[in-house]
Amino acid sequence: MNVEEQRVIRRRPKNRRAQIAATSAAAFGSLGYHGVSMEDIATRLGISSAALYRHYPSKYALFREELLRLGQLTIDATTPPDEARELDPRARLSSVLDRIIAETIANRATVTLVRWEQRYLDETDRQTLSDQFARALSILRGLIGQVRPELDEHDRAVRAVALFSVISSIGDHHAALPVKPLTALLHSTCDAIVAAELPPPGTDADAPRSTEIPQSFKHELLLKKAVELFHQRGYPNVSVEDIASAADLSAASAVYRYYRSKGDLLAAAFRRAADRVSGAIGPAVSSSATPAEALGKLIDLYVAGSFAERELTYVYYAEFSHVSPEERTMLRNVQRLIVAEWVRLLVAVRPELSEGEARILVHAGFGMVVDMGRVFGADLRICPQERVIRLMEIILFGTGGRAEV
């Protein structure tokens, strides 16, 4: 190879920043913001760290730009183009859903970042991102209201969040479908959510009771406080000292009587979440006459468990990259078995679905439950447990929900 040919190979590509953004998003999405360095990203790109720093002054600058880019992209996708003004409300909403789905598929790695890593933005940037998605949700609420003007603001808000959740749930997993059937599946699920009749809002009396753990149960108390802190601050920003203080222990060393490390606490939390979901499958199946009945019981139990332990459910999704590789392998195997059982039941109920399509819907249902808790929290006047159950039924069972099966 002569010198001139080498120069051609080494010529800097015109889309270098786009390459960097895509590569960093994939790295952050798989390993978490704190698990990736600029050197890691440079290595993936096949360039030197110095070359990477010429484009971005820091890892944070790269992270920030990518998240805010998706925020603006979401506003653009949600805003109907001028030509859509001539469409009827249902066609206008349909065109917007197609655009949101297309951008989500094209930016799947960045979607993962926004869903689970956005808390590592500084306060100003986090507010900017929040404002971007609030704007997109506001537009989507308005479009839903044009299709169903009888819905009140709370109903529109719940459905708008559910639509974004179903579409963005593809960032939670690696299950794949070709673009065309994936788009059709996500779109039809969104249509079912818009058309659905939801239970009326609940009251504060519907809230699950919080169980106070006695101070003498240090093992349980430490786990509870650790999960709360991981949820509030993110695993990398919590120290063993913080956990000891939250549990009213005199020193961090006292934690080690119960858990070997902070990582051991996280692993214990993950095992508890996995055991809760996997442990429900056998009894639900054995006590049911049909797959539809079993799946309905699993939906009820999954939502009830998530409402009872909102922080644990969120941490299970958000902090997966921080467990040890060995623990991660074990948990992934358990998760695959859980999803496989739900998929088996769903395909039995809806034989028109392929296993791949059923897998997408199961993940969408799981993600929606987390998102409803994240957005609406404990405000049961807007999104009580019965509404979340109904939404999960619609995602899995289809247009009519459980009643039609």
Contacts in CASP RR format, 6 or more apart in sequence:
PFRMAT RR
TARGET T0000
AUTHOR 0000-0000-0000
METHOD contacts of the structure
MODEL  1
MNVEEQRVIRRRPKNRRAQIAATSAAAFGSLGYHGVSMEDIATRLGISSA
ALYRHYPSKYALFREELLRLGQLTIDATTPPDEARELDPRARLSSVLDRI
IAETIANRATVTLVRWEQRYLDETDRQTLSDQFARALSILRGLIGQVRPE
LDEHDRAVRAVALFSVISSIGDHHAALPVKPLTALLHSTCDAIVAAELPP
PGTDADAPRSTEIPQSFKHELLLKKAVELFHQRGYPNVSVEDIASAADLS
AASAVYRYYRSKGDLLAAAFRRAADRVSGAIGPAVSSSATPAEALGKLID
LYVAGSFAERELTYVYYAEFSHVSPEERTMLRNVQRLIVAEWVRLLVAVR
PELSEGEARILVHAGFGMVVDMGRVFGADLRICPQERVIRLMEIILFGTG
GRAEV
13 19 0 8 1.000
16 55 0 8 1.000
17 55 0 8 1.000
19 45 0 8 1.000
20 41 0 8 1.000
20 45 0 8 1.000
20 52 0 8 1.000
20 55 0 8 1.000
20 56 0 8 1.000
20 62 0 8 1.000
21 62 0 8 1.000
21 65 0 8 1.000
21 66 0 8 1.000
21 69 0 8 1.000
21 110 0 8 1.000
22 109 0 8 1.000
23 41 0 8 1.000
23 44 0 8 1.000
23 45 0 8 1.000
24 36 0 8 1.000
24 41 0 8 1.000
24 62 0 8 1.000
24 63 0 8 1.000
24 66 0 8 1.000
25 66 0 8 1.000
25 107 0 8 1.000
25 109 0 8 1.000
25 110 0 8 1.000
25 112 0 8 1.000
25 113 0 8 1.000
26 44 0 8 1.000
26 109 0 8 1.000
27 36 0 8 1.000
27 40 0 8 1.000
27 41 0 8 1.000
27 44 0 8 1.000
28 36 0 8 1.000
28 63 0 8 1.000
28 66 0 8 1.000
28 109 0 8 1.000
28 112 0 8 1.000
28 113 0 8 1.000
28 117 0 8 1.000
29 109 0 8 1.000
29 112 0 8 1.000
29 113 0 8 1.000
29 116 0 8 1.000
29 117 0 8 1.000
29 321 0 8 1.000
30 321 0 8 1.000
31 40 0 8 1.000
31 321 0 8 1.000
32 116 0 8 1.000
32 117 0 8 1.000
32 321 0 8 1.000
33 59 0 8 1.000
33 63 0 8 1.000
33 113 0 8 1.000
33 117 0 8 1.000
33 120 0 8 1.000
34 120 0 8 1.000
34 236 0 8 1.000
34 322 0 8 1.000
35 321 0 8 1.000
36 59 0 8 1.000
37 59 0 8 1.000
38 49 0 8 1.000
38 52 0 8 1.000
38 53 0 8 1.000
38 56 0 8 1.000
38 58 0 8 1.000
38 59 0 8 1.000
38 62 0 8 1.000
39 49 0 8 1.000
41 52 0 8 1.000
41 59 0 8 1.000
41 62 0 8 1.000
42 48 0 8 1.000
42 49 0 8 1.000
42 51 0 8 1.000
42 52 0 8 1.000
45 52 0 8 1.000
56 62 0 8 1.000
56 65 0 8 1.000
60 122 0 8 1.000
63 113 0 8 1.000
63 117 0 8 1.000
63 120 0 8 1.000
63 121 0 8 1.000
64 121 0 8 1.000
64 125 0 8 1.000
66 110 0 8 1.000
66 113 0 8 1.000
67 110 0 8 1.000
67 113 0 8 1.000
67 114 0 8 1.000
67 117 0 8 1.000
67 118 0 8 1.000
67 121 0 8 1.000
67 125 0 8 1.000
67 129 0 8 1.000
68 125 0 8 1.000
68 128 0 8 1.000
68 129 0 8 1.000
68 132 0 8 1.000
69 110 0 8 1.000
70 107 0 8 1.000
70 110 0 8 1.000
70 111 0 8 1.000
70 113 0 8 1.000
70 114 0 8 1.000
71 114 0 8 1.000
71 129 0 8 1.000
71 132 0 8 1.000
71 133 0 8 1.000
71 136 0 8 1.000
72 132 0 8 1.000
73 103 0 8 1.000
73 107 0 8 1.000
74 100 0 8 1.000
74 103 0 8 1.000
74 132 0 8 1.000
74 133 0 8 1.000
74 136 0 8 1.000
75 132 0 8 1.000
75 135 0 8 1.000
75 136 0 8 1.000
75 139 0 8 1.000
77 96 0 8 1.000
77 99 0 8 1.000
77 100 0 8 1.000
77 102 0 8 1.000
77 103 0 8 1.000
77 136 0 8 1.000
78 96 0 8 1.000
78 99 0 8 1.000
78 100 0 8 1.000
78 136 0 8 1.000
78 139 0 8 1.000
78 140 0 8 1.000
79 96 0 8 1.000
79 139 0 8 1.000
80 87 0 8 1.000
80 92 0 8 1.000
80 95 0 8 1.000
80 96 0 8 1.000
80 143 0 8 1.000
81 95 0 8 1.000
84 91 0 8 1.000
84 92 0 8 1.000
84 95 0 8 1.000
84 96 0 8 1.000
85 92 0 8 1.000
87 95 0 8 1.000
89 143 0 8 1.000
89 145 0 8 1.000
89 146 0 8 1.000
89 147 0 8 1.000
90 147 0 8 1.000
92 143 0 8 1.000
92 146 0 8 1.000
93 143 0 8 1.000
93 144 0 8 1.000
93 146 0 8 1.000
93 147 0 8 1.000
93 194 0 8 1.000
94 187 0 8 1.000
94 191 0 8 1.000
96 140 0 8 1.000
96 143 0 8 1.000
97 163 0 8 1.000
97 167 0 8 1.000
97 186 0 8 1.000
97 187 0 8 1.000
97 190 0 8 1.000
97 191 0 8 1.000
98 183 0 8 1.000
98 187 0 8 1.000
100 163 0 8 1.000
100 164 0 8 1.000
100 167 0 8 1.000
101 167 0 8 1.000
101 182 0 8 1.000
101 183 0 8 1.000
101 186 0 8 1.000
101 187 0 8 1.000
102 183 0 8 1.000
104 111 0 8 1.000
104 167 0 8 1.000
104 168 0 8 1.000
104 170 0 8 1.000
105 170 0 8 1.000
105 179 0 8 1.000
105 182 0 8 1.000
105 183 0 8 1.000
108 170 0 8 1.000
108 171 0 8 1.000
109 171 0 8 1.000
111 168 0 8 1.000
111 170 0 8 1.000
111 171 0 8 1.000
112 171 0 8 1.000
112 172 0 8 1.000
114 129 0 8 1.000
114 168 0 8 1.000
115 168 0 8 1.000
115 171 0 8 1.000
115 172 0 8 1.000
115 317 0 8 1.000
116 317 0 8 1.000
116 318 0 8 1.000
117 318 0 8 1.000
118 126 0 8 1.000
118 129 0 8 1.000
119 126 0 8 1.000
119 233 0 8 1.000
119 234 0 8 1.000
120 234 0 8 1.000
121 129 0 8 1.000
133 164 0 8 1.000
136 164 0 8 1.000
137 157 0 8 1.000
137 160 0 8 1.000
137 161 0 8 1.000
137 164 0 8 1.000
140 160 0 8 1.000
140 163 0 8 1.000
140 164 0 8 1.000
141 153 0 8 1.000
141 156 0 8 1.000
141 157 0 8 1.000
141 160 0 8 1.000
142 156 0 8 1.000
144 151 0 8 1.000
144 156 0 8 1.000
144 159 0 8 1.000
144 160 0 8 1.000
144 194 0 8 1.000
145 151 0 8 1.000
145 156 0 8 1.000
147 194 0 8 1.000
148 156 0 8 1.000
148 194 0 8 1.000
151 159 0 8 1.000
154 201 0 8 1.000
154 381 0 8 1.000
154 382 0 8 1.000
155 198 0 8 1.000
157 382 0 8 1.000
158 198 0 8 1.000
158 372 0 8 1.000
158 376 0 8 1.000
158 382 0 8 1.000
158 383 0 8 1.000
158 387 0 8 1.000
158 391 0 8 1.000
159 193 0 8 1.000
159 194 0 8 1.000
159 196 0 8 1.000
161 371 0 8 1.000
161 372 0 8 1.000
161 375 0 8 1.000
161 376 0 8 1.000
162 193 0 8 1.000
162 368 0 8 1.000
162 371 0 8 1.000
162 372 0 8 1.000
162 391 0 8 1.000
163 190 0 8 1.000
163 193 0 8 1.000
163 194 0 8 1.000
164 371 0 8 1.000
165 364 0 8 1.000
165 367 0 8 1.000
165 368 0 8 1.000
165 371 0 8 1.000
165 372 0 8 1.000
166 186 0 8 1.000
166 189 0 8 1.000
166 190 0 8 1.000
166 193 0 8 1.000
166 364 0 8 1.000
166 365 0 8 1.000
166 368 0 8 1.000
166 395 0 8 1.000
167 186 0 8 1.000
167 190 0 8 1.000
169 360 0 8 1.000
169 363 0 8 1.000
169 364 0 8 1.000
169 365 0 8 1.000
169 366 0 8 1.000
169 367 0 8 1.000
169 368 0 8 1.000
170 182 0 8 1.000
170 186 0 8 1.000
170 360 0 8 1.000
170 363 0 8 1.000
172 317 0 8 1.000
172 363 0 8 1.000
172 366 0 8 1.000
172 367 0 8 1.000
173 359 0 8 1.000
173 363 0 8 1.000
175 356 0 8 1.000
175 359 0 8 1.000
175 360 0 8 1.000
175 363 0 8 1.000
176 182 0 8 1.000
177 185 0 8 1.000
177 356 0 8 1.000
177 357 0 8 1.000
177 360 0 8 1.000
181 357 0 8 1.000
182 360 0 8 1.000
185 357 0 8 1.000
185 360 0 8 1.000
185 361 0 8 1.000
186 360 0 8 1.000
186 364 0 8 1.000
189 361 0 8 1.000
189 364 0 8 1.000
189 394 0 8 1.000
189 395 0 8 1.000
189 398 0 8 1.000
191 399 0 8 1.000
192 394 0 8 1.000
192 395 0 8 1.000
192 398 0 8 1.000
192 399 0 8 1.000
192 400 0 8 1.000
192 401 0 8 1.000
193 391 0 8 1.000
193 394 0 8 1.000
193 395 0 8 1.000
195 399 0 8 1.000
196 390 0 8 1.000
196 391 0 8 1.000
196 394 0 8 1.000
196 399 0 8 1.000
196 400 0 8 1.000
196 401 0 8 1.000
198 387 0 8 1.000
198 390 0 8 1.000
198 391 0 8 1.000
199 384 0 8 1.000
199 386 0 8 1.000
199 387 0 8 1.000
199 390 0 8 1.000
201 380 0 8 1.000
201 381 0 8 1.000
201 382 0 8 1.000
201 383 0 8 1.000
201 384 0 8 1.000
201 387 0 8 1.000
202 380 0 8 1.000
202 381 0 8 1.000
202 384 0 8 1.000
202 386 0 8 1.000
203 380 0 8 1.000
203 381 0 8 1.000
203 384 0 8 1.000
204 380 0 8 1.000
204 381 0 8 1.000
206 380 0 8 1.000
206 384 0 8 1.000
206 385 0 8 1.000
206 386 0 8 1.000
207 378 0 8 1.000
207 380 0 8 1.000
208 304 0 8 1.000
208 307 0 8 1.000
208 308 0 8 1.000
208 385 0 8 1.000
213 220 0 8 1.000
213 221 0 8 1.000
213 224 0 8 1.000
214 221 0 8 1.000
215 221 0 8 1.000
215 248 0 8 1.000
218 247 0 8 1.000
218 249 0 8 1.000
218 257 0 8 1.000
218 258 0 8 1.000
219 258 0 8 1.000
221 247 0 8 1.000
222 243 0 8 1.000
222 247 0 8 1.000
222 249 0 8 1.000
222 255 0 8 1.000
222 258 0 8 1.000
222 259 0 8 1.000
222 265 0 8 1.000
223 265 0 8 1.000
223 268 0 8 1.000
223 269 0 8 1.000
223 272 0 8 1.000
225 243 0 8 1.000
225 246 0 8 1.000
225 247 0 8 1.000
226 238 0 8 1.000
226 243 0 8 1.000
226 246 0 8 1.000
226 262 0 8 1.000
226 265 0 8 1.000
226 266 0 8 1.000
226 269 0 8 1.000
227 269 0 8 1.000
227 309 0 8 1.000
227 311 0 8 1.000
227 312 0 8 1.000
227 315 0 8 1.000
228 246 0 8 1.000
228 311 0 8 1.000
229 238 0 8 1.000
229 242 0 8 1.000
229 243 0 8 1.000
229 246 0 8 1.000
230 238 0 8 1.000
230 266 0 8 1.000
230 269 0 8 1.000
230 311 0 8 1.000
230 315 0 8 1.000
230 319 0 8 1.000
231 311 0 8 1.000
231 314 0 8 1.000
231 315 0 8 1.000
231 318 0 8 1.000
234 318 0 8 1.000
234 319 0 8 1.000
235 262 0 8 1.000
235 266 0 8 1.000
235 315 0 8 1.000
235 319 0 8 1.000
235 322 0 8 1.000
236 322 0 8 1.000
238 262 0 8 1.000
239 252 0 8 1.000
239 262 0 8 1.000
240 252 0 8 1.000
240 255 0 8 1.000
240 256 0 8 1.000
240 261 0 8 1.000
240 262 0 8 1.000
241 252 0 8 1.000
243 252 0 8 1.000
243 255 0 8 1.000
243 262 0 8 1.000
243 265 0 8 1.000
244 250 0 8 1.000
244 251 0 8 1.000
244 252 0 8 1.000
244 254 0 8 1.000
244 255 0 8 1.000
247 255 0 8 1.000
249 255 0 8 1.000
255 265 0 8 1.000
259 265 0 8 1.000
259 268 0 8 1.000
263 322 0 8 1.000
263 323 0 8 1.000
263 324 0 8 1.000
266 315 0 8 1.000
266 319 0 8 1.000
266 322 0 8 1.000
266 323 0 8 1.000
267 323 0 8 1.000
267 324 0 8 1.000
267 327 0 8 1.000
269 312 0 8 1.000
269 315 0 8 1.000
269 316 0 8 1.000
270 315 0 8 1.000
270 316 0 8 1.000
270 320 0 8 1.000
270 323 0 8 1.000
270 327 0 8 1.000
270 331 0 8 1.000
271 331 0 8 1.000
272 312 0 8 1.000
273 309 0 8 1.000
273 312 0 8 1.000
273 313 0 8 1.000
273 315 0 8 1.000
273 316 0 8 1.000
274 316 0 8 1.000
274 331 0 8 1.000
274 334 0 8 1.000
274 335 0 8 1.000
274 338 0 8 1.000
276 305 0 8 1.000
276 309 0 8 1.000
277 302 0 8 1.000
277 338 0 8 1.000
278 334 0 8 1.000
278 337 0 8 1.000
278 338 0 8 1.000
280 297 0 8 1.000
280 298 0 8 1.000
280 301 0 8 1.000
280 302 0 8 1.000
281 298 0 8 1.000
281 338 0 8 1.000
281 341 0 8 1.000
284 294 0 8 1.000
284 296 0 8 1.000
284 297 0 8 1.000
284 298 0 8 1.000
284 301 0 8 1.000
285 294 0 8 1.000
285 341 0 8 1.000
285 345 0 8 1.000
287 294 0 8 1.000
287 297 0 8 1.000
288 294 0 8 1.000
288 297 0 8 1.000
291 344 0 8 1.000
291 345 0 8 1.000
291 346 0 8 1.000
291 348 0 8 1.000
291 349 0 8 1.000
292 349 0 8 1.000
292 397 0 8 1.000
292 402 0 8 1.000
292 405 0 8 1.000
294 345 0 8 1.000
295 342 0 8 1.000
295 345 0 8 1.000
295 346 0 8 1.000
295 349 0 8 1.000
295 396 0 8 1.000
295 397 0 8 1.000
296 393 0 8 1.000
296 402 0 8 1.000
298 342 0 8 1.000
298 345 0 8 1.000
299 389 0 8 1.000
299 392 0 8 1.000
299 393 0 8 1.000
299 396 0 8 1.000
299 402 0 8 1.000
300 389 0 8 1.000
302 366 0 8 1.000
302 369 0 8 1.000
302 392 0 8 1.000
303 369 0 8 1.000
303 385 0 8 1.000
303 388 0 8 1.000
303 389 0 8 1.000
303 392 0 8 1.000
304 385 0 8 1.000
305 313 0 8 1.000
306 313 0 8 1.000
306 369 0 8 1.000
306 370 0 8 1.000
306 373 0 8 1.000
306 388 0 8 1.000
307 385 0 8 1.000
307 388 0 8 1.000
310 373 0 8 1.000
310 377 0 8 1.000
310 378 0 8 1.000
313 369 0 8 1.000
313 370 0 8 1.000
314 370 0 8 1.000
314 373 0 8 1.000
314 374 0 8 1.000
317 367 0 8 1.000
317 370 0 8 1.000
320 328 0 8 1.000
320 331 0 8 1.000
323 331 0 8 1.000
339 359 0 8 1.000
339 362 0 8 1.000
339 363 0 8 1.000
342 358 0 8 1.000
342 362 0 8 1.000
343 355 0 8 1.000
343 356 0 8 1.000
343 358 0 8 1.000
343 359 0 8 1.000
343 362 0 8 1.000
346 353 0 8 1.000
346 358 0 8 1.000
346 361 0 8 1.000
346 362 0 8 1.000
346 396 0 8 1.000
347 353 0 8 1.000
347 354 0 8 1.000
347 355 0 8 1.000
347 358 0 8 1.000
349 396 0 8 1.000
349 397 0 8 1.000
349 405 0 8 1.000
350 358 0 8 1.000
350 397 0 8 1.000
350 398 0 8 1.000
353 361 0 8 1.000
361 395 0 8 1.000
361 396 0 8 1.000
362 396 0 8 1.000
364 395 0 8 1.000
365 391 0 8 1.000
365 392 0 8 1.000
365 395 0 8 1.000
365 396 0 8 1.000
368 388 0 8 1.000
368 391 0 8 1.000
368 392 0 8 1.000
368 395 0 8 1.000
369 388 0 8 1.000
369 392 0 8 1.000
372 383 0 8 1.000
372 387 0 8 1.000
372 388 0 8 1.000
372 391 0 8 1.000
373 383 0 8 1.000
375 383 0 8 1.000
376 382 0 8 1.000
376 383 0 8 1.000
377 383 0 8 1.000
390 401 0 8 1.000
393 401 0 8 1.000
393 402 0 8 1.000
394 400 0 8 1.000
394 401 0 8 1.000
397 404 0 8 1.000
397 405 0 8 1.000
398 404 0 8 1.000
END
